């Protein structure tokens, strides 16, 4: 009898072991296999929350099929104490293991609210945006111009106090270093001062992610490192027989190109005009250099240039100096830098606005005068004269 009991017990034990092994294998498959999500969601992880609370939220949002398996899996992986506060984009069919990795590996939020600081020619504008997880496109929910006398909407203060808010700064092509410095001083999440004011032209116009512990100097350093890389890379691929000898001269020329045209397809043509003029010993005679000599990049001129200003002697006025000015007049983007070192092959030495937002180019003075006369007629028609 005891032998039968022992045999039955052994059989039962073997069955239980197999059942347990099967259960573990099934649970592992559930944890690592594709999840039930049919579309992306934005999961908010609040500061101080627990993995248990997150598992219930995931179950409620249809991201996991079994919250108990999710909790057991994260416990076994040792992730329960690694939760990061923020908002995280969970892709469709994400497995439990992938979701656990997304919300514990660190880094900033990948969805939810973003506070964007746009540094443009006219100043800085703040935008509060929400990311739509389905389209992965931002929708602006509030705006504020930093130069406005109106107070910031309360939504901005609320966003700055939220753990899941992302911060980003975008710098437009053609802004000056002084404009960037002024903007950074007004960004409240940054700390410290700029130890070394950046020289004109040394900052790369681009989009940069910010963190609450960033210093203003660190942001400037990132901008300078990127511009140095862009400039040195372009310089290595420069065309032969250029009338510029150094990367600094290329940067100066690029800044003039940046301020002369906002039409991307024109940059290499505008560059060819200045390169041809330099080769022939002609003065560049470009208005943006006159404006920079007046404002030093610290404000918009806000009006047309006077004849006395075109004749005024400043180090930057290319109507009265030969060759390039001593410094850049703005921070050029990569396309203008590329155009400066690889201009179009043309015979152009003149250009003037054509009334459509672009320019009319010419090789001779007579052609240029005809283009100028045409532009003046367009101006007169627009002014009702």
C-alpha angles and dihedrals in degrees: 000000000000088000090056091047091050091047093050091047091051091049091049091049091051090049090049091049091051091046091050092048090049091049092050091048091049092048092049090050090050091049098048101029127092113293130230098254112124094185137022120274135192109234117202116209109194121212111267096016122137134234089245091058090046091051090055091047091050090050091049091050092048095246096123130033096212123025092194092058089048092053094046091048095051091045091052090048091051094238102123094097095044101074115140121209115237144076117291132192110233112199124222116276091014111166122233088251092053092048091050090051093049094054098041108038097080133235130110130308115288098201140012123059125010126186108208124195111200115197108198139162091269095047138274125321125191121216127188109205138181122209115229103218092208099053095023087223126127122241118203112233100172138012136191133180111221091217092054119109089216115102119251115266113261089244090075093057091047091050093051089054095051121097094218098054116119121209128211137170124204122195118201123222113264100028116132128242090246090057091052092048091050092048093050091052088059097050104100099199092063123083138205130022133279103266096194117030108228119247117243114277096016097104121086115227105229144107118286129187114228131206129203092248096050119121123218090240091054091055091050090049091054091050092049094047091052094048091049090053093047093048097046092047092051092046091056090057097043123140121255124257096029117162090227122085107188141042088245091059089049089053092050092050091046091054091054091049089050093054095043100057138025092186109100095206091055099056097091091046092050088047090053091055093055094041091051091048092050091050091051094045092246120147114252094231096193122161098217090065090055091050092050090052088057101041102025085218093291098113143005114267090225096201143050122286119264122228089242089057092050087056095040116115114238127143089251102046103111091189089071105025128068121238125351126347116254096256140017115275096216142354107282125210124236094264093057091046090051090049092051093058097035108035124176116269101249141132093230119135099160138049137170136178113281099202096251098082093271136078140258113229127206141179099209135049092238091055090047093051090052090051091048091051090051091050092050090053089052090050091049092051092049091050092047094242 
